[in-house]
Amino acid sequence: MGKRIIQQARGHGSKTYRVRNAAFKFHVGYIHNLEGNYDVVKLENSSGHTCPLAKFNGKNGAFYNFAVDGLYEGQKITFGGQNPGDISRLGDLPTTTKVFNIELRPNDGGKIIKTSGNSGVILNKNEKTVTVLLPSKQEKEFDVNCRATIGIIAGQGRLDKPILKAGKNHFIKKTKSKLWPRTSAVKMNAIDHPFGSGRGKRPKSKIAKKNAPAGRRVGLLRPRRTGRRKK
């Protein structure tokens, strides 16, 4: 009998593959009763996020949000303002405004566009919805009462410099308990992976069955087309 392959072991959720709680010790999101002015108390470096975080404090309480490019400690941000770093409802912002950390539903705290150097652009709006161009070049409609932060998230250029040493990648992956270095499937034994053994090293030609179990559903999961291509 073969042992469970890596995909099954990761899905089991043991401590080996579970993200450490310390990686996400900061809860990022807008508070419910957001209004007035807030001071930037401190900038934090979170190992579980790709950009620096900012702690805001005001009359209705404190919360963490992703730092906008150029933010500094002691700066004031306004709810309903139009400057970079301010938080506002999408319906109150003009078109072509760059925004990030957008709420999918009003008052859910922010769910989309949360990685360093990214932002969305407001394309058009009507009485009920606002259309935003996402970093993936897809257009998505949001409720006019959904809140967002104006500007571009700090940390742009994070991926420009290559990872020069294996040790650096080791600690990057270790933060989120990701398996690294990754062993190629065709290099494994047949008992460890469906692509294993020294025979038939053409994994891209293997298309997983639609109703295959988790351990067998590897490789080309959803190909755009199958069969021989006609000339």
GROMACS elastic network, one bead per residue, 0.5 to 0.9 nm:
[ bonds ]
;  ai    aj funct       b0    kb
    1   191     6  0.82255   500
    2     5     6  0.84788   500
    2   190     6  0.88936   500
    2   191     6  0.52510   500
    2   192     6  0.68739   500
    3   191     6  0.70678   500
    3   192     6  0.66164   500
    4     7     6  0.80536   500
    4     8     6  0.59493   500
    4     9     6  0.64464   500
    4   192     6  0.72524   500
    4   193     6  0.87573   500
    4   215     6  0.74719   500
    5     8     6  0.55424   500
    5     9     6  0.64120   500
    5    10     6  0.88940   500
    5   191     6  0.84974   500
    5   192     6  0.54904   500
    5   193     6  0.60104   500
    5   194     6  0.89066   500
    5   215     6  0.64257   500
    6    10     6  0.61184   500
    6    11     6  0.85250   500
    6   192     6  0.80808   500
    6   193     6  0.82200   500
    6   215     6  0.84228   500
    7    10     6  0.53066   500
    7    11     6  0.62313   500
    7    12     6  0.87414   500
    7   214     6  0.75087   500
    7   215     6  0.66022   500
    7   218     6  0.88112   500
    8    11     6  0.50821   500
    8    12     6  0.62388   500
    8   214     6  0.68313   500
    8   215     6  0.61113   500
    9    12     6  0.52047   500
    9    13     6  0.71737   500
    9    14     6  0.75663   500
    9    16     6  0.89767   500
    9    17     6  0.79784   500
   10    13     6  0.56522   500
   10    14     6  0.72045   500
   10    16     6  0.80838   500
   10    17     6  0.55799   500
   10    18     6  0.80351   500
   11    14     6  0.82743   500
   11    17     6  0.83721   500
   12    17     6  0.85555   500
   13    16     6  0.78293   500
   13    17     6  0.60871   500
   13    18     6  0.57920   500
   14    17     6  0.57509   500
   14    18     6  0.60335   500
   15    19     6  0.79036   500
   15    20     6  0.84583   500
   15   177     6  0.87747   500
   16    19     6  0.85436   500
   16   177     6  0.70908   500
   16   178     6  0.89615   500
   16   179     6  0.88657   500
   17   176     6  0.85197   500
   17   177     6  0.54567   500
   17   178     6  0.65936   500
   17   179     6  0.73669   500
   18    21     6  0.89514   500
   18   176     6  0.77031   500
   18   177     6  0.59882   500
   18   178     6  0.83333   500
   19    22     6  0.85197   500
   19    23     6  0.72347   500
   19    24     6  0.86439   500
   19   174     6  0.87770   500
   19   175     6  0.74603   500
   19   177     6  0.51079   500
   19   178     6  0.79775   500
   20    23     6  0.56107   500
   20    24     6  0.76435   500
   20   175     6  0.73666   500
   20   176     6  0.66874   500
   20   177     6  0.70507   500
   21    24     6  0.56488   500
   21    25     6  0.64328   500
   22    25     6  0.51825   500
   22    26     6  0.87629   500
   22    47     6  0.84119   500
   22    48     6  0.82726   500
   22   175     6  0.88903   500
   23    26     6  0.83457   500
   23    46     6  0.70099   500
   23    47     6  0.54732   500
   23    49     6  0.81737   500
   23   175     6  0.63599   500
   23   176     6  0.68792   500
   24    27     6  0.71381   500
   24    46     6  0.73411   500
   24    47     6  0.75427   500
   24    48     6  0.54293   500
   24    49     6  0.79163   500
   25    46     6  0.80111   500
   25    48     6  0.84298   500
   26    46     6  0.74491   500
   26    48     6  0.89090   500
   26    53     6  0.85764   500
   26    64     6  0.72373   500
   27    63     6  0.79798   500
   27    64     6  0.66010   500
   27    65     6  0.85876   500
   28    53     6  0.81547   500
   28    63     6  0.70961   500
   28    65     6  0.52957   500
   28    66     6  0.73793   500
   28   109     6  0.78698   500
   28   110     6  0.82761   500
   29    63     6  0.68375   500
   29    64     6  0.61479   500
   29    65     6  0.58806   500
   29    66     6  0.86376   500
   29   101     6  0.84313   500
   29   108     6  0.80662   500
   29   110     6  0.57297   500
   29   111     6  0.83878   500
   30    33     6  0.86206   500
   30    34     6  0.71913   500
   30    63     6  0.65772   500
   30    64     6  0.74473   500
   30    65     6  0.71348   500
   30   107     6  0.76176   500
   30   108     6  0.78736   500
   30   110     6  0.67435   500
   30   147     6  0.84143   500
   31    34     6  0.57977   500
   31    60     6  0.84523   500
   31    61     6  0.79794   500
   31    62     6  0.79683   500
   31    63     6  0.65621   500
   31   107     6  0.78343   500
   31   108     6  0.88643   500
   31   109     6  0.66288   500
   32   107     6  0.59336   500
   32   108     6  0.81752   500
   32   109     6  0.75896   500
   33    60     6  0.68374   500
   33    61     6  0.89879   500
   33   107     6  0.88501   500
   34    60     6  0.70108   500
   34    61     6  0.88223   500
   34    79     6  0.68975   500
   34    87     6  0.89130   500
   35    38     6  0.85924   500
   35    58     6  0.87258   500
   35    59     6  0.85955   500
   35    60     6  0.76239   500
   35    78     6  0.76934   500
   35    79     6  0.54002   500
   35    80     6  0.79115   500
   36    58     6  0.77807   500
   36    59     6  0.79332   500
   36    60     6  0.87167   500
   36    77     6  0.86931   500
   36    78     6  0.59369   500
   36    79     6  0.56380   500
   36    80     6  0.81471   500
   37    57     6  0.86888   500
   37    58     6  0.64282   500
   37    59     6  0.81099   500
   37    76     6  0.66184   500
   37    77     6  0.57725   500
   37    79     6  0.64339   500
   38    41     6  0.89135   500
   38    56     6  0.58170   500
   38    57     6  0.53176   500
   38    59     6  0.78095   500
   38    62     6  0.85358   500
   38    75     6  0.84783   500
   38    76     6  0.56092   500
   38    77     6  0.53392   500
   38    78     6  0.63232   500
   38    79     6  0.81385   500
   39    55     6  0.82721   500
   39    56     6  0.54252   500
   39    57     6  0.53621   500
   39    58     6  0.64925   500
   39    73     6  0.80694   500
   39    74     6  0.60450   500
   39    75     6  0.59007   500
   39    77     6  0.64508   500
   39    78     6  0.89682   500
   40    43     6  0.76835   500
   40    54     6  0.65845   500
   40    55     6  0.58615   500
   40    57     6  0.67244   500
   40    71     6  0.84028   500
   40    72     6  0.72119   500
   40    73     6  0.51796   500
   40    74     6  0.51191   500
   40    75     6  0.53772   500
   40    76     6  0.62315   500
   40    77     6  0.76249   500
   41    54     6  0.74801   500
   41    55     6  0.55224   500
   41    56     6  0.57083   500
   41    57     6  0.65049   500
   41    73     6  0.59142   500
   41    74     6  0.62069   500
   41    75     6  0.83200   500
   42    53     6  0.84363   500
   42    54     6  0.58670   500
   42    55     6  0.53136   500
   42    56     6  0.76024   500
   42    72     6  0.83632   500
   42    73     6  0.56994   500
   42    74     6  0.80231   500
   43    52     6  0.67063   500
   43    53     6  0.56886   500
   43    55     6  0.63570   500
   43    67     6  0.77455   500
   43    71     6  0.87845   500
   43    72     6  0.76360   500
   43    73     6  0.67035   500
   44    52     6  0.58093   500
   44    54     6  0.60064   500
   44    55     6  0.75269   500
   45    48     6  0.89502   500
   45    49     6  0.81895   500
   45    51     6  0.75595   500
   45    52     6  0.50687   500
   45    53     6  0.63081   500
   45    54     6  0.88696   500
   46    49     6  0.55215   500
   46    50     6  0.78163   500
   46    51     6  0.76029   500
   46    52     6  0.65181   500
   46    53     6  0.69143   500
   47    50     6  0.75667   500
   47    51     6  0.89717   500
   47   172     6  0.85085   500
   47   175     6  0.65221   500
   47   176     6  0.84716   500
   48   175     6  0.66793   500
   48   176     6  0.67205   500
   49    52     6  0.74120   500
   49    53     6  0.83113   500
   49   114     6  0.87838   500
   49   115     6  0.75919   500
   49   116     6  0.85448   500
   50   114     6  0.85721   500
   50   115     6  0.58848   500
   50   116     6  0.56066   500
   50   155     6  0.74407   500
   50   158     6  0.82457   500
   51    66     6  0.69976   500
   51    67     6  0.73549   500
   51   114     6  0.85445   500
   51   115     6  0.65900   500
   51   117     6  0.81948   500
   51   153     6  0.73282   500
   51   154     6  0.60395   500
   51   155     6  0.52874   500
   51   156     6  0.84865   500
   51   158     6  0.88316   500
   52    66     6  0.64365   500
   52    67     6  0.58372   500
   52    68     6  0.88124   500
   52   116     6  0.83511   500
   52   153     6  0.87627   500
   52   154     6  0.68451   500
   52   155     6  0.71755   500
   53    64     6  0.66059   500
   53    65     6  0.58189   500
   53    67     6  0.51565   500
   53    68     6  0.88934   500
   54    63     6  0.84649   500
   54    64     6  0.56194   500
   54    65     6  0.54594   500
   54    66     6  0.59585   500
   54    67     6  0.52614   500
   54    68     6  0.86854   500
   54    71     6  0.84832   500
   54    72     6  0.88798   500
   54    73     6  0.84365   500
   55    62     6  0.70138   500
   55    63     6  0.58672   500
   55    65     6  0.66013   500
   55    66     6  0.87948   500
   55    67     6  0.88187   500
   56    61     6  0.83782   500
   56    62     6  0.54406   500
   56    63     6  0.54833   500
   56    64     6  0.61433   500
   56    65     6  0.75671   500
   56    76     6  0.88454   500
   56    77     6  0.85630   500
   57    60     6  0.80119   500
   57    61     6  0.59005   500
   57    63     6  0.67355   500
   57    64     6  0.89435   500
   58    61     6  0.53871   500
   58    62     6  0.61974   500
   58    63     6  0.89731   500
   59    62     6  0.83218   500
   64    67     6  0.89795   500
   65    68     6  0.89306   500
   65   101     6  0.83889   500
   65   149     6  0.88615   500
   66   100     6  0.88105   500
   66   101     6  0.76899   500
   66   114     6  0.73382   500
   66   115     6  0.86920   500
   66   116     6  0.87795   500
   66   149     6  0.87513   500
   66   153     6  0.66957   500
   66   154     6  0.78029   500
   67    70     6  0.81698   500
   67    71     6  0.62865   500
   67    72     6  0.87929   500
   67    85     6  0.74991   500
   67   152     6  0.86816   500
   67   153     6  0.60287   500
   67   154     6  0.57767   500
   67   155     6  0.88185   500
   68    71     6  0.56020   500
   68    84     6  0.69466   500
   68    85     6  0.54770   500
   68   100     6  0.89115   500
   68   149     6  0.81097   500
   68   150     6  0.78657   500
   68   151     6  0.61369   500
   68   152     6  0.56366   500
   68   154     6  0.50724   500
   68   155     6  0.88463   500
   69    84     6  0.81377   500
   69    85     6  0.81781   500
   69   117     6  0.81380   500
   69   151     6  0.72089   500
   69   152     6  0.57684   500
   69   153     6  0.54847   500
   69   155     6  0.73026   500
   69   156     6  0.81271   500
   70    84     6  0.86374   500
   70    85     6  0.88235   500
   70   154     6  0.72040   500
   71    75     6  0.71451   500
   71    84     6  0.85570   500
   71    85     6  0.72218   500
   71   154     6  0.81835   500
   72    75     6  0.58397   500
   73    76     6  0.88075   500
   76    85     6  0.87876   500
   76    86     6  0.85947   500
   77    81     6  0.77288   500
   77    83     6  0.82123   500
   77    84     6  0.85232   500
   77    85     6  0.61766   500
   77    87     6  0.75276   500
   78    81     6  0.52307   500
   78    82     6  0.84235   500
   78    83     6  0.84482   500
   78    85     6  0.81886   500
   78    86     6  0.51398   500
   78    87     6  0.64836   500
   78    88     6  0.82199   500
   79    82     6  0.89149   500
   79    86     6  0.59526   500
   79    88     6  0.54803   500
   79    89     6  0.85760   500
   80    86     6  0.69674   500
   80    87     6  0.60061   500
   80    89     6  0.69024   500
   80    92     6  0.75295   500
   80    93     6  0.86911   500
   81    84     6  0.86575   500
   81    85     6  0.88012   500
   81    86     6  0.54200   500
   81    87     6  0.66795   500
   81    88     6  0.63909   500
   81    93     6  0.88867   500
   81   150     6  0.87758   500
   82    85     6  0.85734   500
   82    86     6  0.63757   500
   82    87     6  0.81550   500
   82    88     6  0.77307   500
   82    93     6  0.72833   500
   82    94     6  0.89854   500
   82   150     6  0.72181   500
   83    86     6  0.56097   500
   83    87     6  0.87780   500
   83   150     6  0.67117   500
   83   151     6  0.78990   500
   84    87     6  0.86119   500
   84    98     6  0.88150   500
   84    99     6  0.88358   500
   84   149     6  0.76637   500
   84   152     6  0.79365   500
   85   149     6  0.59672   500
   85   150     6  0.53415   500
   85   151     6  0.62016   500
   85   152     6  0.86034   500
   86   148     6  0.85439   500
   86   149     6  0.57934   500
   86   150     6  0.56602   500
   86   151     6  0.83344   500
   87   147     6  0.67810   500
   87   148     6  0.56320   500
   87   150     6  0.62645   500
   88    91     6  0.84286   500
   88    92     6  0.68872   500
   88    93     6  0.73027   500
   88   145     6  0.89276   500
   88   146     6  0.84066   500
   88   147     6  0.54547   500
   88   148     6  0.57368   500
   88   149     6  0.64774   500
   88   150     6  0.75508   500
   89    92     6  0.54758   500
   89    93     6  0.69588   500
   89   144     6  0.65606   500
   89   145     6  0.53337   500
   89   146     6  0.55303   500
   89   148     6  0.62956   500
   89   149     6  0.87500   500
   90    93     6  0.54546   500
   90    94     6  0.84368   500
   90    99     6  0.88262   500
   90   102     6  0.85972   500
   90   122     6  0.82045   500
   90   125     6  0.87913   500
   90   129     6  0.87111   500
   90   130     6  0.66757   500
   90   142     6  0.80121   500
   90   143     6  0.76795   500
   90   144     6  0.52857   500
   90   145     6  0.63482   500
   90   146     6  0.59178   500
   90   147     6  0.59117   500
   90   148     6  0.65841   500
   91    94     6  0.80098   500
   91   125     6  0.71864   500
   91   126     6  0.81406   500
   91   127     6  0.79990   500
   91   128     6  0.82318   500
   91   129     6  0.76078   500
   91   130     6  0.65723   500
   91   143     6  0.78644   500
   91   145     6  0.63597   500
   91   146     6  0.79306   500
   91   147     6  0.88161   500
   92   144     6  0.78232   500
   92   145     6  0.86492   500
   93    96     6  0.89255   500
   93    97     6  0.68763   500
   93   122     6  0.81555   500
   94    97     6  0.61150   500
   94   122     6  0.74914   500
   94   123     6  0.89609   500
   94   124     6  0.84812   500
   94   125     6  0.87961   500
   95    98     6  0.87318   500
   95   121     6  0.76472   500
   95   123     6  0.54941   500
   95   124     6  0.59008   500
   95   125     6  0.77613   500
   96   121     6  0.55388   500
   96   122     6  0.50823   500
   96   123     6  0.59757   500
   96   124     6  0.83214   500
   97   120     6  0.81522   500
   97   121     6  0.55954   500
   97   122     6  0.55127   500
   97   123     6  0.83053   500
   97   150     6  0.72640   500
   97   151     6  0.77531   500
   98   119     6  0.59502   500
   98   120     6  0.54421   500
   98   122     6  0.66549   500
   98   149     6  0.85482   500
   98   150     6  0.59203   500
   98   151     6  0.51670   500
   98   152     6  0.67635   500
   99   102     6  0.73853   500
   99   113     6  0.84544   500
   99   118     6  0.88407   500
   99   119     6  0.54014   500
   99   120     6  0.52167   500
   99   121     6  0.62907   500
   99   122     6  0.76370   500
   99   132     6  0.88663   500
   99   148     6  0.61200   500
   99   149     6  0.54021   500
   99   151     6  0.52177   500
   99   152     6  0.66689   500
   99   153     6  0.87237   500
  100   110     6  0.87221   500
  100   112     6  0.72855   500
  100   113     6  0.52279   500
  100   114     6  0.66194   500
  100   115     6  0.89661   500
  100   118     6  0.72536   500
  100   120     6  0.60669   500
  100   121     6  0.88141   500
  100   148     6  0.58762   500
  100   149     6  0.53714   500
  100   150     6  0.65636   500
  100   151     6  0.69059   500
  100   152     6  0.67298   500
  100   153     6  0.69905   500
  101   109     6  0.84741   500
  101   110     6  0.50769   500
  101   111     6  0.61487   500
  101   112     6  0.53317   500
  101   113     6  0.51078   500
  101   114     6  0.53872   500
  101   115     6  0.89069   500
  101   119     6  0.83511   500
  101   147     6  0.82012   500
  101   148     6  0.55429   500
  101   149     6  0.61686   500
  101   153     6  0.88210   500
  102   105     6  0.88862   500
  102   109     6  0.82173   500
  102   111     6  0.59577   500
  102   112     6  0.52671   500
  102   113     6  0.66447   500
  102   114     6  0.84554   500
  102   120     6  0.89236   500
  102   142     6  0.87220   500
  102   146     6  0.69049   500
  102   147     6  0.59728   500
  102   149     6  0.72316   500
  103   106     6  0.61804   500
  103   107     6  0.70316   500
  103   108     6  0.60120   500
  103   109     6  0.61502   500
  103   111     6  0.53227   500
  103   112     6  0.66599   500
  103   142     6  0.80423   500
  103   143     6  0.87914   500
  103   145     6  0.89844   500
  103   146     6  0.52395   500
  103   147     6  0.57344   500
  103   148     6  0.66190   500
  104   107     6  0.87278   500
  104   108     6  0.71192   500
  104   109     6  0.88007   500
  104   110     6  0.69590   500
  104   111     6  0.61955   500
  104   112     6  0.72044   500
  104   142     6  0.65923   500
  104   143     6  0.78427   500
  104   146     6  0.68505   500
  104   147     6  0.88944   500
  105   108     6  0.58007   500
  105   109     6  0.86538   500
  105   110     6  0.84433   500
  105   111     6  0.88560   500
  105   142     6  0.76287   500
  105   143     6  0.69453   500
  105   145     6  0.82017   500
  105   146     6  0.60327   500
  105   147     6  0.88105   500
  106   109     6  0.80028   500
  106   110     6  0.88412   500
  106   143     6  0.71822   500
  106   144     6  0.84860   500
  106   145     6  0.56933   500
  106   147     6  0.68672   500
  107   110     6  0.78347   500
  107   145     6  0.84100   500
  107   146     6  0.69116   500
  107   147     6  0.74201   500
  108   111     6  0.75332   500
  108   146     6  0.85097   500
  109   147     6  0.80953   500
  110   113     6  0.86543   500
  110   114     6  0.85481   500
  110   146     6  0.85504   500
  110   147     6  0.74127   500
  110   148     6  0.72280   500
  111   114     6  0.74809   500
  112   115     6  0.89895   500
  113   116     6  0.88942   500
  113   118     6  0.65829   500
  113   119     6  0.63432   500
  113   120     6  0.72889   500
  113   134     6  0.76615   500
  113   135     6  0.77102   500
  113   153     6  0.88354   500
  114   117     6  0.89855   500
  114   118     6  0.73070   500
  114   119     6  0.83238   500
  114   153     6  0.75690   500
  115   118     6  0.59875   500
  115   119     6  0.86610   500
  115   153     6  0.70693   500
  115   154     6  0.87456   500
  115   155     6  0.85701   500
  116   119     6  0.88391   500
  116   152     6  0.82251   500
  116   153     6  0.53064   500
  116   154     6  0.56461   500
  116   156     6  0.56499   500
  116   157     6  0.82643   500
  116   158     6  0.74432   500
  117   152     6  0.60752   500
  117   154     6  0.56684   500
  117   155     6  0.55492   500
  117   157     6  0.69924   500
  117   158     6  0.80204   500
  118   134     6  0.89504   500
  118   135     6  0.65628   500
  118   152     6  0.59243   500
  118   153     6  0.57735   500
  118   154     6  0.83485   500
  118   156     6  0.76202   500
  119   133     6  0.89189   500
  119   134     6  0.71889   500
  119   135     6  0.63604   500
  119   150     6  0.88033   500
  119   151     6  0.70389   500
  119   152     6  0.52090   500
  119   153     6  0.67646   500
  120   132     6  0.62173   500
  120   133     6  0.54154   500
  120   135     6  0.59064   500
  120   151     6  0.88842   500
  120   152     6  0.83972   500
  121   131     6  0.85825   500
  121   132     6  0.54323   500
  121   133     6  0.50736   500
  121   134     6  0.68797   500
  121   135     6  0.85635   500
  122   125     6  0.79583   500
  122   130     6  0.72185   500
  122   131     6  0.60551   500
  122   133     6  0.63222   500
  123   130     6  0.77498   500
  123   131     6  0.56058   500
  123   132     6  0.55522   500
  123   133     6  0.65179   500
  123   139     6  0.86036   500
  124   129     6  0.88131   500
  124   130     6  0.60942   500
  124   131     6  0.54218   500
  124   132     6  0.74758   500
  125   128     6  0.78063   500
  125   129     6  0.58415   500
  125   131     6  0.59481   500
  125   132     6  0.88601   500
  125   141     6  0.88342   500
  125   144     6  0.81197   500
  126   129     6  0.56166   500
  126   130     6  0.64331   500
  126   131     6  0.88276   500
  126   144     6  0.83019   500
  127   130     6  0.83785   500
  127   144     6  0.74671   500
  128   142     6  0.85060   500
  128   143     6  0.61298   500
  128   144     6  0.57012   500
  128   145     6  0.85915   500
  129   141     6  0.60445   500
  129   142     6  0.53767   500
  129   144     6  0.51298   500
  129   145     6  0.86376   500
  130   140     6  0.82160   500
  130   141     6  0.54296   500
  130   142     6  0.51865   500
  130   143     6  0.62432   500
  130   144     6  0.58288   500
  131   139     6  0.64749   500
  131   140     6  0.55438   500
  131   142     6  0.63639   500
  131   143     6  0.89857   500
  132   138     6  0.83455   500
  132   139     6  0.56415   500
  132   140     6  0.54661   500
  132   141     6  0.63232   500
  132   142     6  0.75741   500
  133   136     6  0.79985   500
  133   137     6  0.60034   500
  133   138     6  0.57974   500
  133   140     6  0.66097   500
  134   137     6  0.53620   500
  134   138     6  0.54351   500
  134   139     6  0.60842   500
  134   140     6  0.72084   500
  135   138     6  0.73595   500
  136   139     6  0.86328   500
  142   145     6  0.82848   500
  142   146     6  0.67531   500
  143   146     6  0.54797   500
  144   147     6  0.82423   500
  149   152     6  0.86193   500
  152   156     6  0.85242   500
  153   156     6  0.73372   500
  155   158     6  0.59786   500
  156   159     6  0.81561   500
  156   160     6  0.88500   500
  157   160     6  0.51489   500
  157   161     6  0.77395   500
  158   161     6  0.69926   500
  159   162     6  0.68726   500
  159   163     6  0.87347   500
  161   164     6  0.84049   500
  163   166     6  0.74700   500
  163   168     6  0.68040   500
  163   169     6  0.67436   500
  164   167     6  0.88180   500
  164   168     6  0.76529   500
  164   169     6  0.86899   500
  165   168     6  0.55831   500
  165   169     6  0.70483   500
  165   170     6  0.89679   500
  166   169     6  0.53231   500
  166   170     6  0.62419   500
  167   171     6  0.65236   500
  167   172     6  0.87482   500
  168   171     6  0.54438   500
  168   172     6  0.63199   500
  168   173     6  0.87832   500
  169   173     6  0.61349   500
  169   174     6  0.83703   500
  169   180     6  0.82407   500
  169   181     6  0.88446   500
  170   173     6  0.54259   500
  170   174     6  0.60104   500
  170   175     6  0.87892   500
  170   180     6  0.67776   500
  170   181     6  0.77968   500
  171   175     6  0.62410   500
  172   175     6  0.56289   500
  172   176     6  0.76230   500
  172   178     6  0.87133   500
  173   176     6  0.58213   500
  173   177     6  0.61217   500
  173   178     6  0.50273   500
  173   179     6  0.69888   500
  173   180     6  0.65577   500
  174   178     6  0.60005   500
  174   179     6  0.78149   500
  174   180     6  0.80275   500
  175   178     6  0.76405   500
  177   180     6  0.88283   500
  179   182     6  0.63870   500
  180   183     6  0.81694   500
  182   185     6  0.89646   500
  183   186     6  0.86596   500
  183   187     6  0.71241   500
  183   188     6  0.76105   500
  184   187     6  0.54017   500
  184   188     6  0.70440   500
  185   188     6  0.55004   500
  185   189     6  0.85509   500
  185   192     6  0.86460   500
  185   193     6  0.64538   500
  185   194     6  0.79687   500
  185   195     6  0.56761   500
  185   196     6  0.60494   500
  185   203     6  0.84890   500
  186   189     6  0.78862   500
  186   190     6  0.87217   500
  186   193     6  0.80613   500
  186   194     6  0.85831   500
  186   195     6  0.51538   500
  186   197     6  0.67546   500
  186   198     6  0.75631   500
  186   199     6  0.89740   500
  186   200     6  0.88869   500
  186   201     6  0.62587   500
  186   202     6  0.84310   500
  186   203     6  0.74513   500
  187   195     6  0.82943   500
  187   196     6  0.62651   500
  187   197     6  0.72116   500
  187   198     6  0.77988   500
  188   191     6  0.80745   500
  188   192     6  0.62548   500
  188   193     6  0.65340   500
  188   195     6  0.75924   500
  188   197     6  0.64197   500
  188   198     6  0.86984   500
  189   192     6  0.54326   500
  189   193     6  0.67284   500
  189   194     6  0.88177   500
  189   195     6  0.82941   500
  189   198     6  0.79872   500
  190   193     6  0.56320   500
  190   194     6  0.63074   500
  190   195     6  0.68283   500
  190   198     6  0.83725   500
  191   194     6  0.76718   500
  191   196     6  0.71392   500
  191   197     6  0.82236   500
  192   195     6  0.86309   500
  192   196     6  0.67405   500
  193   196     6  0.51200   500
  193   197     6  0.85935   500
  193   215     6  0.80548   500
  193   216     6  0.82000   500
  193   218     6  0.89808   500
  194   197     6  0.86485   500
  194   215     6  0.81050   500
  194   216     6  0.64707   500
  194   217     6  0.89114   500
  194   218     6  0.77398   500
  195   200     6  0.81815   500
  195   201     6  0.73728   500
  195   202     6  0.83562   500
  195   203     6  0.62750   500
  195   206     6  0.87710   500
  195   218     6  0.85964   500
  195   219     6  0.84311   500
  196   199     6  0.80328   500
  196   200     6  0.88831   500
  196   201     6  0.82406   500
  197   200     6  0.79738   500
  197   201     6  0.81883   500
  198   201     6  0.69309   500
  199   202     6  0.88836   500
  200   203     6  0.78228   500
  201   204     6  0.89028   500
  202   205     6  0.57558   500
  202   206     6  0.73070   500
  203   206     6  0.53440   500
  203   207     6  0.84402   500
  203   219     6  0.65080   500
  203   220     6  0.81895   500
  204   207     6  0.74133   500
  204   219     6  0.65291   500
  204   220     6  0.63683   500
  205   219     6  0.85716   500
  205   220     6  0.77804   500
  206   218     6  0.87150   500
  206   219     6  0.65572   500
  206   220     6  0.65062   500
  207   217     6  0.87045   500
  207   218     6  0.81066   500
  207   219     6  0.64817   500
  207   221     6  0.62717   500
  207   222     6  0.78788   500
  207   223     6  0.75903   500
  207   226     6  0.87264   500
  208   211     6  0.85153   500
  208   212     6  0.69371   500
  208   216     6  0.72774   500
  208   217     6  0.52846   500
  208   218     6  0.60871   500
  208   219     6  0.64447   500
  208   220     6  0.60006   500
  208   221     6  0.53457   500
  208   222     6  0.79727   500
  209   212     6  0.51097   500
  209   213     6  0.87692   500
  209   216     6  0.83121   500
  209   217     6  0.68436   500
  209   221     6  0.77585   500
  210   213     6  0.89360   500
  210   217     6  0.79506   500
  210   221     6  0.78111   500
  210   222     6  0.85245   500
  211   217     6  0.82961   500
  212   215     6  0.80237   500
  212   216     6  0.58724   500
  212   217     6  0.55060   500
  213   216     6  0.54379   500
  213   217     6  0.59784   500
  214   217     6  0.51908   500
  214   218     6  0.78930   500
  215   218     6  0.72675   500
  217   220     6  0.85413   500
  217   221     6  0.69131   500
  218   221     6  0.64624   500
  220   223     6  0.60358   500
  222   225     6  0.85764   500
  223   226     6  0.68962   500
  226   229     6  0.82221   500
